[in-house]
Amino acid sequence: MPELETITRSQLVGGDDGVHPISPSIRRPASRVIPRHPDARLFGRHIPVRSPGIVHVTQHQYRYGYPLIVAVLSLGIPNKPGGQMETIISAPLSRALHDSTMAAHEQAENASFITRLMNGEGTPEGLVALLRQSLPVYEALEDACRRAGTDPRLSAILDPRLDRADALRADLESHRAQGRTYDLLVPATEAYVAELHACATDLAALIGHHYVRYLGDLSGGQIIRTMVRRHYGIETGLSFYDFDIAKPKVYKDDYRAALDALPLSEADRGAALAAATRAFELNHRIFLDLEAQGVR
């Protein structure tokens, strides 16, 4: 048997499973060392680990307890971690979205603005500023979804119960009545809105944005509500996080299944993955812009 090498598994973020694009991860697996085998079988496909371009093989323990081996291909220098990477297995779209956004997700959730807010070191006004940035984002996203109509590339995941714009308007009015306001739109918010407007004619990209926003709201968004109540005593103005969905876990599982069944070309799939990463990057820029404005 060939001698086994070892590699260190980097800290991974849970994507849509229990964390939100604007919340700190509360379930980040610890770094550990796992065996690096000379080859692996990926969904029945034999891919030598020592093939040119393969950086590493990581073993993830997912929800149902089954290990999944994921090979990562470097687009730069073979066997040099840290470059641009892409998953080389044809994973279901929901899993590919989760995995391909990990780095951007972690970058966003570790922004100082959001970590302080979620750790109780911010202010209620910081939450209001964040809700204010969210409103035009959801208005643009929901307008693009309405324009998509019955297009089969997207229709299976569209659901008016997910719409958040009306709830955001009500929340901002509630906070205003309590003397908490923030009217500035930071440049990153305007860039995000422009990108979503463009998705009216790029429905594959709209899939990625839809996934990041709404599955996050149904997951870690619930944690955000809990944390701001705990740290800042806020009880009203949080309807953004309330959904008319009786069993969120079942709903999220059905949503992922619908994603996996969408009739997408390879180009569509690539556009959806790229847009999901872009959504996290834009979230991160919003946090940086709010930080630069002195919002706490």
C-alpha positions as CSV (number, residue, x, y, z in Angstrom):
1,M,0.0,0.0,0.0
2,P,1.4,3.4,-0.9
3,E,2.5,5.6,2.0
4,L,-0.2,8.0,3.0
5,E,0.3,11.7,3.1
6,T,-1.6,14.1,5.3
7,I,-3.2,17.4,4.6
8,T,-4.8,19.9,6.9
9,R,-8.5,20.6,6.3
10,S,-9.1,24.3,6.4
11,Q,-12.0,25.7,8.5
12,L,-15.1,25.5,6.4
13,V,-18.3,27.5,6.6
14,G,-21.7,25.8,6.6
15,G,-23.1,27.7,3.6
16,D,-26.8,27.6,3.7
17,D,-27.0,25.0,6.4
18,G,-27.6,26.9,9.6
19,V,-25.8,30.1,8.8
20,H,-26.7,33.2,6.9
21,P,-24.8,35.4,4.5
22,I,-24.9,38.2,7.1
23,S,-24.3,36.2,10.2
24,P,-21.2,34.7,11.9
25,S,-21.0,31.0,11.6
26,I,-21.8,29.2,14.8
27,R,-20.9,25.7,13.5
28,R,-17.4,26.0,12.0
29,P,-15.6,22.6,11.9
30,A,-12.3,22.6,13.6
31,S,-9.2,22.2,11.5
32,R,-8.0,18.7,11.4
33,V,-5.6,16.4,9.6
34,I,-7.0,13.7,7.3
35,P,-5.4,11.0,5.2
36,R,-4.5,11.9,1.6
37,H,-4.9,8.8,-0.5
38,P,-3.2,8.3,-3.8
39,D,-6.6,8.3,-5.5
40,A,-10.2,8.5,-4.7
41,R,-13.6,7.6,-6.2
42,L,-15.8,10.6,-6.7
43,F,-19.4,9.6,-7.2
44,G,-18.1,6.4,-8.9
45,R,-15.6,8.3,-11.1
46,H,-12.0,7.4,-10.6
47,I,-9.8,10.5,-10.4
48,P,-6.1,10.2,-9.5
49,V,-5.2,12.6,-6.7
50,R,-1.8,13.0,-8.2
51,S,-3.1,14.1,-11.5
52,P,-1.8,17.5,-12.7
53,G,-3.7,20.4,-11.2
54,I,-5.1,18.5,-8.2
55,V,-4.4,20.5,-5.1
56,H,-6.0,18.4,-2.4
57,V,-8.8,16.0,-1.5
58,T,-10.9,17.0,1.4
59,Q,-13.4,14.8,3.3
60,H,-16.5,16.5,4.4
61,Q,-19.0,15.0,6.9
62,Y,-22.4,16.2,5.8
63,R,-25.9,16.2,7.3
64,Y,-26.7,12.5,7.0
65,G,-23.4,11.3,8.2
66,Y,-22.0,10.1,4.8
67,P,-18.5,11.2,3.9
68,L,-18.1,13.0,0.6
69,I,-14.7,13.2,-1.1
70,V,-14.2,16.4,-3.0
71,A,-11.3,17.0,-5.3
72,V,-10.3,20.5,-6.0
73,L,-8.6,21.6,-9.2
74,S,-6.1,24.5,-9.2
75,L,-6.5,26.9,-12.1
76,G,-3.0,28.2,-11.4
77,I,0.1,26.2,-10.3
78,P,-0.6,22.5,-9.6
79,N,-0.4,21.6,-5.9
80,K,-0.2,25.2,-4.7
81,P,-3.0,25.9,-2.3
82,G,-4.6,29.3,-2.1
83,G,-5.1,30.0,-5.8
84,Q,-8.4,30.2,-7.7
85,M,-10.1,26.8,-7.5
86,E,-13.1,25.0,-8.9
87,T,-14.8,21.8,-8.0
88,I,-14.2,19.2,-10.7
89,I,-17.0,16.8,-9.8
90,S,-20.5,17.2,-11.2
91,A,-22.2,17.7,-7.9
92,P,-25.9,18.5,-7.7
93,L,-26.5,22.2,-8.1
94,S,-27.5,22.7,-4.4
95,R,-24.2,21.1,-3.2
96,A,-22.1,22.9,-5.8
97,L,-23.6,26.2,-4.7
98,H,-22.9,25.4,-1.1
99,D,-19.3,24.3,-1.8
100,S,-18.3,26.9,-4.4
101,T,-19.3,29.8,-2.1
102,M,-17.5,28.7,1.0
103,A,-14.5,31.1,0.7
104,A,-16.7,34.1,-0.1
105,H,-19.1,33.2,2.6
106,E,-16.4,33.1,5.2
107,Q,-15.0,36.4,4.1
108,A,-18.4,38.1,4.4
109,E,-19.3,36.6,7.8
110,N,-15.9,37.6,9.3
111,A,-16.3,41.3,8.5
112,S,-15.8,43.5,11.6
113,F,-19.2,45.2,11.2
114,I,-21.2,42.0,11.3
115,T,-19.2,40.2,13.9
116,R,-19.5,43.1,16.3
117,L,-23.3,43.3,15.7
118,M,-23.8,39.6,16.3
119,N,-21.5,39.5,19.3
120,G,-23.4,42.3,21.1
121,E,-20.7,44.9,20.5
122,G,-22.7,46.9,18.0
123,T,-25.9,49.0,18.4
124,P,-29.6,48.7,17.4
125,E,-28.9,51.5,14.9
126,G,-26.4,49.1,13.2
127,L,-29.2,46.6,12.7
128,V,-31.4,49.4,11.2
129,A,-28.6,50.5,8.9
130,L,-28.3,46.9,7.7
131,L,-32.1,46.5,7.1
132,R,-32.0,49.8,5.2
133,Q,-29.4,48.3,2.8
134,S,-31.4,45.2,2.5
135,L,-34.6,46.8,1.3
136,P,-33.5,48.0,-2.2
137,V,-31.7,44.6,-2.6
138,Y,-34.9,42.7,-2.0
139,E,-37.0,45.1,-4.1
140,A,-34.6,44.5,-7.0
141,L,-34.4,40.7,-6.5
142,E,-38.2,40.3,-6.2
143,D,-38.8,42.5,-9.3
144,A,-36.4,40.3,-11.3
145,C,-38.2,37.2,-10.1
146,R,-41.5,38.6,-11.1
147,R,-40.1,39.4,-14.6
148,A,-38.9,35.8,-14.8
149,G,-42.5,34.7,-14.8
150,T,-42.8,31.0,-15.7
151,D,-39.4,30.4,-17.2
152,P,-38.7,26.8,-16.4
153,R,-35.0,27.6,-15.5
154,L,-36.3,29.4,-12.4
155,S,-40.0,28.9,-11.8
156,A,-39.7,25.8,-9.5
157,I,-37.9,27.8,-6.8
158,L,-40.1,30.9,-7.0
159,D,-42.5,31.3,-4.1
160,P,-44.2,34.6,-2.9
161,R,-43.9,33.4,0.7
162,L,-40.2,34.2,0.4
163,D,-40.7,37.8,-0.5
164,R,-39.1,40.1,2.1
165,A,-39.5,43.7,0.8
166,D,-42.9,44.4,2.4
167,A,-41.6,43.0,5.7
168,L,-38.5,45.2,5.5
169,R,-40.6,48.3,4.9
170,A,-42.8,47.5,7.9
171,D,-39.7,46.9,10.0
172,L,-38.0,50.2,9.0
173,E,-41.2,52.1,9.9
174,S,-41.3,50.3,13.3
175,H,-37.8,51.3,14.0
176,R,-38.4,54.9,12.8
177,A,-41.3,55.1,15.3
178,Q,-38.8,54.2,18.0
179,G,-36.3,56.9,16.9
180,R,-34.0,54.6,15.0
181,T,-33.3,55.6,11.4
182,Y,-30.7,55.3,8.7
183,D,-31.3,56.7,5.3
184,L,-28.0,56.4,3.5
185,L,-27.4,53.7,0.8
186,V,-23.8,52.8,0.7
187,P,-22.1,52.4,-2.7
188,A,-22.0,48.6,-2.4
189,T,-25.7,48.5,-2.0
190,E,-26.2,50.5,-5.2
191,A,-23.8,48.1,-7.0
192,Y,-25.7,45.1,-5.6
193,V,-29.0,46.6,-6.8
194,A,-27.6,47.3,-10.3
195,E,-26.4,43.7,-10.5
196,L,-29.9,42.3,-9.6
197,H,-31.5,44.6,-12.2
198,A,-29.3,43.0,-14.8
199,C,-30.5,39.6,-13.7
200,A,-33.9,40.3,-15.3
201,T,-32.2,39.3,-18.5
202,D,-29.8,36.7,-17.0
203,L,-32.1,34.2,-15.2
204,A,-29.3,31.7,-14.6
205,A,-27.5,34.3,-12.5
206,L,-30.7,35.1,-10.7
207,I,-30.7,31.5,-9.4
208,G,-27.5,32.1,-7.5
209,H,-28.7,35.3,-6.0
210,H,-32.1,33.8,-5.0
211,Y,-30.3,30.9,-3.3
212,V,-27.9,33.1,-1.3
213,R,-30.6,35.5,0.0
214,Y,-33.6,33.3,0.7
215,L,-32.0,30.1,1.9
216,G,-29.9,32.2,4.2
217,D,-32.9,34.0,5.6
218,L,-34.5,30.7,6.4
219,S,-31.4,29.4,8.1
220,G,-29.1,31.8,9.9
221,G,-31.5,34.6,9.5
222,Q,-33.4,33.0,12.4
223,I,-30.2,33.1,14.4
224,I,-29.8,36.8,13.7
225,R,-33.2,37.5,15.2
226,T,-32.4,35.5,18.3
227,M,-29.0,37.3,18.8
228,V,-30.3,40.9,18.3
229,R,-33.1,40.2,20.7
230,R,-30.7,38.8,23.3
231,H,-28.0,41.6,22.9
232,Y,-30.1,44.7,22.3
233,G,-33.6,43.9,23.7
234,I,-35.2,44.4,20.3
235,E,-38.7,42.8,20.1
236,T,-40.3,44.7,17.3
237,G,-39.2,45.5,13.8
238,L,-37.9,42.0,13.1
239,S,-40.7,40.7,10.8
240,F,-38.1,40.4,8.0
241,Y,-37.1,37.1,9.6
242,D,-40.7,35.7,9.9
243,F,-41.9,33.4,7.2
244,D,-45.3,31.9,6.6
245,I,-43.6,28.4,6.4
246,A,-44.6,25.8,9.0
247,K,-41.6,23.5,8.6
248,P,-38.5,25.5,7.5
249,K,-36.3,22.4,7.4
250,V,-38.6,20.5,5.1
251,Y,-39.0,23.6,3.0
252,K,-35.3,24.0,2.6
253,D,-34.9,20.3,1.7
254,D,-37.6,20.7,-1.0
255,Y,-35.9,23.9,-2.2
256,R,-32.6,22.1,-2.7
257,A,-34.3,19.3,-4.5
258,A,-36.0,21.8,-6.8
259,L,-32.6,23.5,-7.5
260,D,-31.1,20.1,-8.4
261,A,-34.0,19.5,-10.9
262,L,-33.8,22.8,-12.7
263,P,-33.3,22.3,-16.5
264,L,-30.0,24.1,-16.8
265,S,-27.3,24.0,-19.4
266,E,-23.6,23.9,-18.3
267,A,-23.4,27.6,-19.1
268,D,-26.5,28.3,-16.9
269,R,-25.0,26.3,-14.1
270,G,-21.7,28.2,-14.3
271,A,-23.6,31.5,-14.2
272,A,-25.6,30.5,-11.2
273,L,-22.4,29.5,-9.3
274,A,-20.6,32.7,-10.2
275,A,-23.6,34.8,-9.2
276,A,-23.9,33.1,-5.8
277,T,-20.2,33.9,-5.0
278,R,-20.8,37.4,-6.2
279,A,-23.7,37.8,-3.9
280,F,-21.5,37.0,-0.9
281,E,-18.8,39.4,-2.2
282,L,-21.4,42.2,-2.4
283,N,-22.6,41.5,1.1
284,H,-19.0,41.8,2.3
285,R,-18.6,45.1,0.5
286,I,-21.8,46.4,2.2
287,F,-20.4,45.5,5.6
288,L,-17.1,47.3,4.7
289,D,-19.0,50.4,3.5
290,L,-21.0,50.5,6.7
291,E,-17.9,50.2,8.7
292,A,-16.3,53.0,6.7
293,Q,-19.3,55.1,7.5
294,G,-18.7,54.6,11.3
295,V,-21.9,52.5,11.7
296,R,-21.7,50.2,14.7
